[in-house]
Amino acid sequence: MSVEKHNRLLRFYFDYISHNAYLAWVQLPELAQQFNLDIEPVPVLFAGLLNANGQLGPAEIPSKARWMVRDVLRKASLLNIPINPPASHPFNPLLPLRVTCLVEPGQQRDRLIDAFFKAAWVDSLDISSEETVLSILRQNAFQASQLVEQAALPQVKQRLHRNTAAAIEADVFGVPAMQIDQQHFWGFDDFPHLQRYLQGDDPLDHSEYARWLNTRASSQRTRQ
């Protein structure tokens, strides 16, 4: 009797505001095929993750923002992934995130995520604009007006809030974040570590990791 083989599940936490999330999303299909993964994309609000951890976003720190632009352009060039400046940054991603929550996981949601990422990071469109979101939905054969109207409903807003709260509970602090087997990998730059883990070649020594976690703090930064 044959035994059905199930793919491993990898959760991909993302927000359209992140260029590194865009780079990661483009690379995920190859990773999924190579390691027999099912990808579950989970839209979350990056600002909610930042607020929960008392952090500023990279775009809110000018020196870090300048470095990140250089970094992402280098990576996109090496990967031959098209990327252009967004219409504005940071921008408000709430509407496209809520619309994404309305589409059932699967090929339809994946196609919509492709469209929003491309609009923001390739076509430099303002995806915080309702008019732009409607246009993207129409061009991709979605029920545009219906989805945008539903995105304003309290239960849909709550769905995005629940996604974000669950991500925080799972120790997700930024995007993109990849979760598999209770292991977390953060940022596109963590892809090499994720690949090693999937290959069964993770260099992490878990006993050493536990020892580091038990290190006592001897001082605390003064907040002014």
C-alpha distance (Angstrom), angle and dihedral (degrees) to the residues before:
residue distance angle dihedral
M1 . . .
S2 3.81 . .
V3 3.79 119.2 .
E4 3.79 117.0 -139.2
K5 3.78 111.0 -120.3
H6 3.79 116.2 -141.7
N7 3.78 124.9 -153.9
R8 3.79 119.0 -120.9
L9 3.79 115.5 -104.0
L10 3.79 121.4 -122.8
R11 3.81 117.8 -173.3
F12 3.78 114.7 -148.3
Y13 3.81 113.6 -159.7
F14 3.79 111.4 -161.6
D15 3.79 147.9 162.0
Y16 3.81 122.6 -162.3
I17 3.81 89.0 -130.2
S18 3.83 90.4 74.5
H19 3.81 120.6 85.6
N20 3.81 89.0 -166.4
A21 3.81 88.5 56.1
Y22 3.81 87.6 54.5
L23 3.82 91.8 51.5
A24 3.80 90.8 47.3
W25 3.80 93.6 47.8
V26 3.80 91.5 53.5
Q27 3.82 90.7 52.2
L28 3.82 97.6 45.2
P29 3.84 98.9 83.4
E30 3.81 91.9 60.3
L31 3.80 90.7 46.9
A32 3.81 91.0 48.7
Q33 3.78 92.2 51.3
Q34 3.79 93.7 45.9
F35 3.81 95.1 51.0
N36 3.83 102.4 27.3
L37 3.79 95.1 -112.4
D38 3.78 132.5 164.2
I39 3.80 107.8 -143.4
E40 3.80 117.3 -145.6
P41 3.81 108.7 -167.8
V42 3.82 111.5 -153.2
P43 3.82 117.6 -166.6
V44 3.81 111.7 -144.0
L45 3.79 134.8 169.1
F46 3.80 108.7 -107.6
A47 3.81 90.5 -159.7
G48 3.81 88.5 58.6
L49 3.81 90.7 54.2
L50 3.81 90.3 49.1
N51 3.81 92.9 48.8
A52 3.80 92.2 49.1
N53 3.80 90.6 55.1
G54 3.81 99.3 37.0
Q55 3.79 93.1 -115.8
L56 3.79 137.0 142.6
G57 3.77 119.3 -130.2
P58 3.83 117.9 -111.5
A59 3.82 90.7 -111.2
E60 3.83 88.9 57.1
I61 3.83 91.8 60.9
P62 3.84 106.6 67.0
S63 3.81 97.2 -156.4
K64 3.81 91.6 47.7
A65 3.81 91.8 45.3
R66 3.82 90.8 54.7
W67 3.80 91.3 48.9
M68 3.82 92.5 47.6
V69 3.80 92.4 53.8
R70 3.81 90.5 54.1
D71 3.80 90.5 44.8
V72 3.80 96.3 50.3
L73 3.82 92.8 45.0
R74 3.80 90.3 53.0
K75 3.81 91.8 49.6
A76 3.81 94.3 45.4
S77 3.81 90.5 49.6
L78 3.81 93.2 50.0
L79 3.81 91.1 47.3
N80 3.81 93.5 43.0
I81 3.81 90.2 -126.3
P82 3.83 116.2 150.7
I83 3.80 113.8 -121.1
N84 3.80 134.5 166.2
P85 3.81 135.1 177.1
P86 3.81 112.6 -79.8
A87 3.80 119.7 -116.3
S88 3.83 87.2 -102.3
H89 3.78 136.3 -12.7
P90 2.91 131.4 -114.9
F91 3.81 93.2 24.5
N92 3.79 133.2 174.6
P93 3.85 108.4 -95.7
L94 3.81 97.4 178.3
L95 3.81 99.3 107.4
P96 3.83 97.6 49.4
L97 3.81 90.6 42.7
R98 3.81 92.2 51.8
V99 3.80 91.7 45.8
T100 3.81 89.1 51.1
C101 3.81 89.7 53.1
L102 3.80 88.5 58.1
V103 3.81 94.7 59.0
E104 3.78 115.2 81.5
P105 3.83 115.6 -114.0
G106 3.79 112.8 -95.0
Q107 3.77 136.9 65.4
Q108 3.80 93.8 -29.1
R109 3.81 93.3 55.0
D110 3.81 91.3 43.5
R111 3.79 90.0 52.7
L112 3.80 91.5 50.1
I113 3.81 92.1 48.6
D114 3.81 88.7 51.1
A115 3.79 89.6 52.6
F116 3.81 96.2 48.9
F117 3.81 94.2 45.6
K118 3.81 91.1 48.3
A119 3.80 91.8 47.6
A120 3.80 92.8 51.7
W121 3.81 102.1 37.2
V122 3.80 105.1 27.1
D123 3.80 106.3 26.5
S124 3.85 95.1 34.3
L125 3.81 92.2 -132.8
D126 3.80 123.4 160.8
I127 3.80 100.5 -113.7
S128 3.80 90.6 178.4
S129 3.81 86.3 72.0
E130 3.81 117.2 93.4
E131 3.80 90.1 -145.4
T132 3.81 91.1 55.0
V133 3.80 92.8 46.3
L134 3.81 90.6 50.7
S135 3.80 90.4 50.3
I136 3.82 92.7 49.7
L137 3.81 91.1 49.1
R138 3.81 92.9 49.3
Q139 3.80 92.7 47.7
N140 3.79 89.3 53.7
A141 3.81 96.4 47.1
F142 3.82 97.9 -108.1
Q143 3.81 125.4 140.1
A144 3.79 91.4 -98.7
S145 3.80 104.5 -177.2
Q146 3.79 92.9 40.3
L147 3.81 93.9 51.3
V148 3.81 94.3 46.6
E149 3.82 91.3 48.7
Q150 3.81 91.8 48.7
A151 3.82 90.9 48.2
A152 3.81 88.5 68.5
L153 3.82 93.2 57.3
P154 3.83 116.3 109.8
Q155 3.81 93.1 -125.6
V156 3.82 91.1 55.3
K157 3.80 92.2 48.2
Q158 3.78 86.7 50.0
R159 3.80 90.9 52.6
L160 3.81 90.9 60.8
H161 3.79 89.7 44.4
R162 3.83 90.5 52.7
N163 3.80 91.3 49.2
T164 3.79 89.9 52.5
A165 3.81 94.0 44.9
A166 3.81 91.0 49.3
A167 3.80 90.1 49.6
I168 3.82 90.6 52.2
E169 3.80 89.7 48.7
A170 3.82 88.0 53.0
D171 3.84 90.7 54.6
V172 3.81 94.9 -104.1
F173 3.80 108.4 151.7
G174 3.80 103.4 165.5
V175 3.79 145.8 12.5
P176 2.90 139.0 -65.3
A177 3.79 95.4 32.9
M178 3.79 125.2 166.9
Q179 3.81 121.5 -158.2
I180 3.79 125.5 -168.2
D181 3.83 128.7 156.2
Q182 3.84 88.9 -5.0
Q183 3.81 88.8 -59.4
H184 3.81 118.4 124.9
F185 3.78 129.0 -150.1
W186 3.79 117.9 -174.2
G187 3.77 128.2 -154.8
F188 3.76 131.9 -0.2
D189 3.81 89.0 -82.3
D190 3.82 88.7 66.9
F191 3.81 92.0 64.8
P192 3.85 93.4 98.9
H193 3.83 89.8 55.5
L194 3.81 90.5 46.0
Q195 3.80 90.4 51.8
R196 3.80 92.0 49.4
Y197 3.80 90.0 50.2
L198 3.81 91.2 50.5
Q199 3.80 90.0 49.2
G200 3.82 90.3 53.8
D201 3.79 90.9 -112.3
D202 3.81 102.0 110.3
P203 3.83 108.6 156.4
L204 3.81 92.1 -157.5
D205 3.80 114.1 120.6
H206 3.80 103.1 -149.8
S207 3.80 95.0 -161.1
E208 3.81 89.3 53.2
Y209 3.80 89.3 47.1
A210 3.82 90.1 54.3
R211 3.80 90.2 49.4
W212 3.80 90.9 54.2
L213 3.81 91.8 48.8
N214 3.80 89.5 56.7
T215 3.81 93.5 56.2
R216 3.80 109.9 125.4
A217 3.80 120.8 -127.9
S218 3.82 112.3 -123.0
S219 3.81 96.9 -173.5
Q220 3.78 141.1 15.8
R221 3.78 129.9 -141.7
T222 3.80 113.1 -107.1
R223 3.79 112.6 -123.3
Q224 3.80 115.3 -143.8
